[in-house]
């Protein structure tokens, strides 16, 4: 793994290397380097170029996208990582957002729910048995975050206005968003478990397509 990590690090741009160095803990530097290096490798295969030649631009909120120089196919992507896992979403001509979370004890989950969830979500959450609330929180949070990343808003968006299904045994569903009474006709929201202790969700603009999965190991 050290040699693979070094190979990935060599593909990073100067600003990415500087960003990696700003992390206080070596663990976080390695995670950032691996996540960004793998992203470059994946995108380079779609673009038929070398990983180190991939160029990014950034929105005012910091969301990365491909520079037009290397993106005449309008390839879009999004990335999320938690602990030692990362997930990547790639589309053509469609907005996409993806989020992954490690399922863990969150003492302030109820406070976050009260602040950032809709009234319907709060009601559904409050009716769950205690042993389901932890997974329900992350099930809902990843859905909200994936959608807001797809729109480019991230956590700056109005989380309480993005209504999803928090019930752990129910498929991900986008129930309500500002300005759209039937968001399920415009967006696909899908949840998945990349590993037993993680939950993830992806939001994609449009509904007339299928999702394919690949696993990267090194």
HELIX and SHEET records of a PDB file:
HELIX    1   1 UNK A    2  UNK A    9  1                                   8    
HELIX    2   2 UNK A   14  UNK A   21  1                                   8    
HELIX    3   3 UNK A   26  UNK A   47  1                                  22    
HELIX    4   4 UNK A   51  UNK A   53  5                                   3    
HELIX    5   5 UNK A   68  UNK A   70  5                                   3    
HELIX    6   6 UNK A  109  UNK A  116  1                                   8    
HELIX    7   7 UNK A  119  UNK A  126  1                                   8    
HELIX    8   8 UNK A  130  UNK A  151  1                                  22    
HELIX    9   9 UNK A  154  UNK A  156  5                                   3    
HELIX   10  10 UNK A  159  UNK A  161  5                                   3    
HELIX   11  11 UNK A  183  UNK A  185  5                                   3    
SHEET    1   A 2 UNK A  56  UNK A  58  0                                        
SHEET    2   A 2 UNK A  64  UNK A  66 -1                                        
SHEET    1   B 2 UNK A  75  UNK A  82  0                                        
SHEET    2   B 2 UNK A  85  UNK A  92 -1                                        
SHEET    1   C 3 UNK A  96  UNK A 102  0                                        
SHEET    2   C 3 UNK A 198  UNK A 205 -1                                        
SHEET    3   C 3 UNK A 187  UNK A 192 -1                                        
SHEET    1   D 2 UNK A 163  UNK A 164  0                                        
SHEET    2   D 2 UNK A 174  UNK A 176 -1                                        
END                                                                             
